[in-house]
């Protein structure tokens, strides 16, 4: 069995072949589709190819996979820690990848399937569009602030709000900029609507998305972002491994006889899903339930920012148990859940049911009495959690005197 190491760059890849313990330099191949395919045709089904995870790794792996026994993706951060050297060239890096894999010391990265890759790309595109729209709105607000125009109390980007913007007494050049930003907002909003429609249609077919939506504060976008980051939940044997994968585990420093120091979260892993989970916590903090009780308990001791991270970690553990065991959230609000599903159906383009003789399942959420009943029920669960943790007693550290 030969091991082929590829040190991939933007325009080329350096090739090293390990055969019977000897490294042979095979030069460079251009990072063009036809060139990569021509290189792949010269390989055998017993070969194994190793390359680091980069922006174009998925495409390269997909082209090589039919021609070799296996394509292995390496974690670049861990490879750098293992194979750090004073002398570093592309030839050495390609050879090191091949040697590490042959010796069994290569830190591998899971390669997602095509469905997961597509979902990740869609979520990333949506995040970029929302970010661009936020920047445009901030630019419009900065123009108003520079001209001593007070912040609008109503919705600025509705039809009525835009009419007020167009009537403002602004310099000609700045008014032209504001109108151009509004046109760009319209274009981005149309793209966002198309993307949301596709994501909603996929969410309605996905049982795991619906399962995660049983958690109050978790909508379809958050659920799909988390599932796109996780991929196959069976990859994580424990919830702690999923927490670490999302970068929500605390960093630890310990050496010699000194006690371990726990710092901020590592932030290594899927940053987009981590940001979605933390953002969701601010909605959960306003809803009754055990998660809000946990948030308030930590917030009273460490502040809201630390409490948001801690609750996001607890939510990640909860998600692992729900996906692994195939169970819905125990404290689901039925009326709220049906309303979420109906919103998804409308985004996906399903017809409206207004005007019919029979009310739909989402009608209950429009009744104040139903909403109050559900919130009161979750309030009892929140009180039960408080009573449960109130009985906890702090324990002295192991080995401490007394």
C-alpha positions as CSV (number, residue, x, y, z in Angstrom):
1,X,0.0,0.0,0.0
2,X,1.3,3.4,-1.0
3,X,0.5,6.6,1.0
4,X,0.3,9.8,-1.1
5,X,0.7,13.1,0.8
6,X,-0.7,16.3,-0.7
7,X,0.4,19.7,0.6
8,X,-2.4,21.7,-0.9
9,X,-2.1,25.4,-1.8
10,X,-4.3,27.8,-3.6
11,X,-2.9,27.1,-7.1
12,X,-1.0,23.9,-6.7
13,X,-0.4,20.8,-4.5
14,X,3.0,19.3,-3.7
15,X,3.0,15.5,-3.9
16,X,5.0,13.0,-1.9
17,X,4.6,9.2,-2.1
18,X,5.6,6.9,0.7
19,X,6.3,3.4,-0.6
20,X,8.0,0.7,1.5
21,X,9.3,3.2,3.9
22,X,10.9,5.5,1.3
23,X,9.6,9.0,0.5
24,X,9.6,10.0,-3.2
25,X,9.0,13.5,-4.4
26,X,6.6,13.6,-7.3
27,X,6.5,17.4,-8.0
28,X,3.5,19.6,-8.1
29,X,0.1,19.3,-9.7
30,X,-2.0,22.4,-10.6
31,X,-5.2,22.9,-8.6
32,X,-7.4,22.6,-11.7
33,X,-10.2,20.0,-12.1
34,X,-8.8,18.3,-15.2
35,X,-5.3,18.2,-13.7
36,X,-6.5,16.7,-10.5
37,X,-8.4,14.0,-12.4
38,X,-5.4,13.3,-14.6
39,X,-3.3,12.8,-11.4
40,X,-6.1,10.6,-9.9
41,X,-6.1,8.3,-13.0
42,X,-2.5,7.4,-12.3
43,X,-3.2,6.1,-8.8
44,X,-4.4,2.6,-7.8
45,X,-7.3,1.3,-5.7
46,X,-4.8,0.2,-3.0
47,X,-3.4,3.8,-2.5
48,X,-4.4,6.1,0.3
49,X,-4.2,9.9,-0.1
50,X,-3.7,12.3,2.8
51,X,-4.3,16.1,2.7
52,X,-5.0,18.8,5.2
53,X,-8.5,20.4,5.6
54,X,-8.7,23.6,3.5
55,X,-11.3,25.5,1.6
56,X,-11.2,23.2,-1.5
57,X,-10.6,19.9,0.4
58,X,-14.1,18.6,-0.2
59,X,-13.8,19.0,-4.0
60,X,-10.4,17.4,-4.2
61,X,-11.5,14.5,-2.0
62,X,-14.5,13.9,-4.2
63,X,-12.4,13.8,-7.3
64,X,-9.8,11.4,-5.9
65,X,-12.2,9.0,-4.0
66,X,-13.2,6.8,-7.0
67,X,-9.6,6.1,-7.9
68,X,-8.1,5.2,-4.5
69,X,-8.8,3.0,-1.5
70,X,-9.3,5.9,0.9
71,X,-8.9,9.7,1.2
72,X,-7.9,10.9,4.6
73,X,-8.4,14.5,5.8
74,X,-6.0,15.8,8.5
75,X,-6.6,18.4,11.1
76,X,-4.1,21.2,10.2
77,X,-3.9,22.6,13.8
78,X,-3.0,19.3,15.3
79,X,-0.7,18.3,12.5
80,X,1.2,21.6,13.1
81,X,1.5,20.8,16.8
82,X,2.8,17.3,16.1
83,X,5.1,17.9,13.2
84,X,6.5,21.3,14.0
85,X,10.0,21.7,12.6
86,X,12.7,24.5,12.1
87,X,13.1,23.4,8.4
88,X,9.7,23.7,6.6
89,X,9.1,23.3,2.9
90,X,6.2,22.0,0.8
91,X,8.1,18.8,0.1
92,X,8.7,18.2,3.8
93,X,5.1,19.0,4.7
94,X,3.8,16.5,2.1
95,X,6.2,13.8,3.3
96,X,5.3,14.4,6.9
97,X,1.6,13.9,6.1
98,X,2.3,10.6,4.5
99,X,4.6,9.5,7.3
100,X,2.1,10.4,10.1
101,X,-0.7,8.5,8.4
102,X,1.5,5.5,7.8
103,X,2.5,5.4,11.5
104,X,-1.0,5.9,12.7
105,X,-0.4,9.3,14.3
106,X,-2.4,11.4,11.9
107,X,-5.2,13.4,13.6
108,X,-8.1,12.9,11.1
109,X,-11.1,15.1,10.4
110,X,-14.6,13.7,9.5
111,X,-15.6,14.2,5.9
112,X,-19.3,15.2,5.7
113,X,-21.5,13.6,3.1
114,X,-22.9,15.6,0.2
115,X,-26.2,16.3,2.0
116,X,-24.5,17.8,5.0
117,X,-22.1,19.8,2.8
118,X,-25.1,21.3,0.9
119,X,-26.8,22.1,4.2
120,X,-23.6,23.8,5.5
121,X,-23.3,25.9,2.3
122,X,-26.9,27.0,2.5
123,X,-26.6,28.0,6.2
124,X,-23.3,29.8,5.5
125,X,-25.0,31.7,2.6
126,X,-27.9,32.8,4.7
127,X,-25.5,34.0,7.5
128,X,-23.6,36.1,4.9
129,X,-26.8,37.6,3.5
130,X,-28.1,38.5,7.0
131,X,-24.7,40.0,7.9
132,X,-24.7,42.2,4.7
133,X,-28.2,43.4,5.5
134,X,-27.2,44.3,9.0
135,X,-24.2,46.3,7.7
136,X,-26.4,48.2,5.3
137,X,-28.9,49.1,8.0
138,X,-26.1,50.3,10.3
139,X,-24.8,52.5,7.5
140,X,-28.2,54.1,7.1
141,X,-28.4,54.7,10.9
142,X,-24.9,56.3,10.8
143,X,-26.1,58.7,8.1
144,X,-29.1,59.7,10.3
145,X,-26.9,60.1,13.3
146,X,-24.4,62.3,11.5
147,X,-27.2,64.6,10.5
148,X,-28.7,64.8,14.1
149,X,-31.8,62.9,13.1
150,X,-33.2,61.0,16.1
151,X,-33.6,57.3,16.0
152,X,-36.9,56.2,14.5
153,X,-39.3,54.8,17.1
154,X,-41.2,52.6,14.6
155,X,-40.0,50.1,12.0
156,X,-37.6,52.0,9.7
157,X,-37.5,49.5,6.8
158,X,-41.2,48.9,6.3
159,X,-43.1,50.7,3.5
160,X,-44.1,53.5,5.9
161,X,-40.7,53.8,7.4
162,X,-39.1,54.0,3.9
163,X,-41.4,56.8,3.0
164,X,-40.2,58.8,6.0
165,X,-36.6,58.1,5.0
166,X,-37.2,59.5,1.5
167,X,-38.7,62.7,2.9
168,X,-35.9,63.4,5.3
169,X,-33.9,66.6,4.7
170,X,-30.5,65.1,3.9
171,X,-27.7,66.4,1.7
172,X,-28.1,65.2,-1.9
173,X,-25.1,62.8,-1.8
174,X,-26.1,61.2,1.5
175,X,-29.7,60.8,0.4
176,X,-28.4,59.1,-2.7
177,X,-26.4,56.7,-0.6
178,X,-29.4,56.0,1.6
179,X,-31.6,55.2,-1.4
180,X,-28.8,53.0,-2.8
181,X,-28.6,51.1,0.5
182,X,-32.4,50.6,0.4
183,X,-32.3,49.1,-3.1
184,X,-29.5,46.8,-2.0
185,X,-31.6,45.8,1.0
186,X,-34.5,44.9,-1.3
187,X,-32.2,42.7,-3.4
188,X,-30.8,40.9,-0.4
189,X,-34.2,40.5,1.1
190,X,-35.4,38.8,-2.1
191,X,-32.4,36.4,-2.0
192,X,-33.0,35.7,1.7
193,X,-36.7,34.8,1.0
194,X,-35.7,32.3,-1.7
195,X,-33.1,30.7,0.6
196,X,-35.5,30.6,3.6
197,X,-38.1,28.9,1.4
198,X,-35.6,26.2,0.4
199,X,-34.5,25.7,4.0
200,X,-38.1,25.6,5.3
201,X,-39.0,22.9,2.7
202,X,-36.0,20.8,3.8
203,X,-36.8,21.3,7.5
204,X,-40.4,20.0,7.1
205,X,-38.9,16.7,5.8
206,X,-36.3,16.3,8.5
207,X,-37.5,14.6,11.7
208,X,-34.4,15.8,13.6
209,X,-35.1,19.4,12.8
210,X,-38.7,19.0,14.1
211,X,-37.4,17.2,17.2
212,X,-35.0,20.1,18.1
213,X,-37.8,22.6,17.5
214,X,-39.6,21.1,20.5
215,X,-37.2,23.2,22.6
216,X,-38.6,26.6,23.3
217,X,-36.5,29.3,21.6
218,X,-35.1,27.0,18.9
219,X,-36.4,27.7,15.5
220,X,-35.8,25.8,12.2
221,X,-32.7,27.9,11.3
222,X,-31.0,27.2,14.6
223,X,-31.9,23.5,14.4
224,X,-30.5,23.2,10.8
225,X,-27.4,25.1,11.7
226,X,-26.7,22.7,14.6
227,X,-27.5,19.6,12.5
228,X,-25.3,20.9,9.6
229,X,-22.4,21.3,12.1
230,X,-22.9,17.9,13.7
231,X,-23.6,15.7,10.7
232,X,-23.8,12.2,12.1
233,X,-24.6,12.3,15.8
234,X,-23.2,8.8,16.2
235,X,-19.7,10.3,15.8
236,X,-19.9,11.6,19.3
237,X,-19.9,8.9,21.9
238,X,-20.5,11.3,24.8
239,X,-22.2,14.7,25.1
240,X,-18.8,16.2,26.3
241,X,-17.3,15.3,22.9
242,X,-20.1,17.3,21.1
243,X,-19.5,20.2,23.5
244,X,-15.8,20.1,22.6
245,X,-16.6,19.9,18.9
246,X,-18.6,23.1,19.1
247,X,-15.9,24.9,21.1
248,X,-18.0,25.4,24.3
249,X,-15.7,23.5,26.6
250,X,-13.4,25.5,28.9
251,X,-9.7,25.7,28.2
252,X,-7.5,24.0,30.8
253,X,-3.9,24.8,31.7
254,X,-2.1,22.5,34.1
255,X,1.6,21.8,34.6
256,X,3.7,20.1,37.4
257,X,2.4,20.5,40.9
258,X,0.3,23.5,40.1
259,X,-3.5,23.1,40.2
260,X,-5.4,23.2,36.9
261,X,-6.5,26.6,35.7
262,X,-9.8,26.7,33.7
263,X,-10.1,29.6,31.4
264,X,-12.5,30.8,28.7
265,X,-14.1,28.4,26.3
266,X,-11.8,27.0,23.6
267,X,-13.8,28.4,20.6
268,X,-12.3,25.6,18.5
269,X,-14.7,23.9,16.1
270,X,-17.9,25.0,14.4
271,X,-18.1,28.6,15.2
272,X,-21.3,29.3,13.3
273,X,-23.3,26.7,15.2
274,X,-21.8,27.9,18.5
275,X,-22.9,31.5,17.7
276,X,-26.4,30.3,16.9
277,X,-26.7,28.4,20.2
278,X,-25.5,31.4,22.2
279,X,-27.9,33.7,20.4
280,X,-30.8,31.3,21.1
281,X,-30.1,31.4,24.8
282,X,-31.2,35.1,24.9
283,X,-34.6,34.0,23.7
284,X,-34.7,31.0,26.1
285,X,-33.8,33.4,29.0
286,X,-37.2,35.1,28.5
287,X,-39.2,31.9,28.5
288,X,-40.2,30.0,31.6
289,X,-38.7,26.6,32.1
290,X,-35.7,24.8,33.6
291,X,-33.2,26.3,31.1
292,X,-34.2,29.8,32.2
293,X,-33.9,28.8,35.8
294,X,-30.3,27.5,35.1
295,X,-29.5,30.8,33.2
296,X,-30.7,33.0,36.1
297,X,-28.9,30.9,38.7
298,X,-25.5,31.2,36.9
299,X,-26.2,34.8,36.0
300,X,-26.7,35.8,39.7
301,X,-23.2,34.4,40.4
302,X,-21.1,35.1,37.2
303,X,-23.1,37.6,35.1
304,X,-25.3,37.2,32.0
305,X,-22.5,36.7,29.5
306,X,-21.0,33.7,31.4
307,X,-24.5,32.4,32.0
308,X,-25.3,32.5,28.3
309,X,-22.2,30.4,27.5
310,X,-23.0,28.0,30.3
311,X,-26.6,27.6,29.2
312,X,-25.5,27.0,25.6
313,X,-23.3,24.2,26.8
314,X,-26.2,22.7,28.8
315,X,-28.4,23.1,25.7
316,X,-25.7,21.2,23.6
317,X,-25.8,18.3,26.1
318,X,-29.6,18.3,25.9
319,X,-29.4,18.2,22.1
320,X,-27.0,15.2,22.2
321,X,-29.4,13.2,24.4
322,X,-32.4,14.1,22.2
323,X,-30.7,13.1,18.9
324,X,-29.0,10.0,20.3
325,X,-32.1,8.7,22.0
326,X,-34.6,9.9,19.5
327,X,-36.7,11.7,22.0
328,X,-38.5,15.1,22.0
329,X,-38.0,17.8,24.6
330,X,-39.9,16.9,27.8
331,X,-41.1,20.4,28.4
332,X,-42.4,21.1,25.0
333,X,-45.2,23.7,24.5
334,X,-47.7,22.0,22.1
335,X,-49.4,25.2,20.9
336,X,-46.1,27.0,20.3
337,X,-44.7,24.0,18.4
338,X,-47.7,23.9,16.1
339,X,-47.3,27.6,15.4
340,X,-43.6,27.0,14.5
341,X,-44.5,24.3,12.1
342,X,-47.2,26.4,10.5
343,X,-44.7,29.2,10.0
344,X,-42.4,26.8,8.3
345,X,-45.2,25.6,6.0
346,X,-46.0,29.2,5.0
347,X,-42.3,29.9,4.3
348,X,-42.0,26.8,2.2
349,X,-44.9,28.1,0.0
350,X,-47.7,26.0,1.3
351,X,-51.2,27.6,0.8
352,X,-52.8,29.6,3.5
353,X,-55.8,28.2,5.3
354,X,-57.5,31.4,6.2
355,X,-61.2,31.6,5.5
356,X,-61.8,27.9,6.0
357,X,-64.6,26.4,8.2
358,X,-62.2,24.3,10.2
359,X,-59.5,25.9,12.4
360,X,-55.9,24.7,11.9
361,X,-53.7,23.2,14.6
362,X,-51.8,26.5,15.0
363,X,-54.9,28.4,16.0
364,X,-54.5,27.5,19.6
365,X,-51.4,29.6,20.0
366,X,-53.4,32.8,19.1
367,X,-55.5,32.3,22.2
368,X,-54.1,34.2,25.2
369,X,-55.6,31.7,27.6
370,X,-53.7,28.8,25.9
371,X,-50.4,30.7,26.0
372,X,-50.9,31.6,29.7
373,X,-51.7,28.0,30.5
374,X,-48.5,26.7,28.8
375,X,-46.3,29.4,30.5
376,X,-47.8,28.5,33.9
377,X,-47.1,24.9,33.3
378,X,-43.4,25.6,32.4
379,X,-43.3,28.0,35.4
380,X,-44.0,25.1,37.7
381,X,-41.1,23.1,36.1
382,X,-38.9,26.2,36.6
383,X,-39.8,26.3,40.3
384,X,-39.2,22.6,40.7
385,X,-35.7,23.1,39.3
386,X,-35.0,25.9,41.8
387,X,-36.2,23.7,44.7
388,X,-34.0,20.9,43.4
389,X,-30.8,22.9,43.3
390,X,-31.5,24.6,46.6
391,X,-30.8,21.4,48.4
392,X,-27.3,21.2,46.9
393,X,-24.5,21.8,49.4
394,X,-21.0,22.9,48.5
395,X,-18.4,20.3,49.1
396,X,-14.8,21.1,50.1
397,X,-12.0,20.1,47.6
398,X,-10.6,16.6,47.8
399,X,-7.8,16.4,50.3
400,X,-8.6,19.7,52.0
401,X,-8.2,19.9,55.8
402,X,-11.4,19.8,57.8
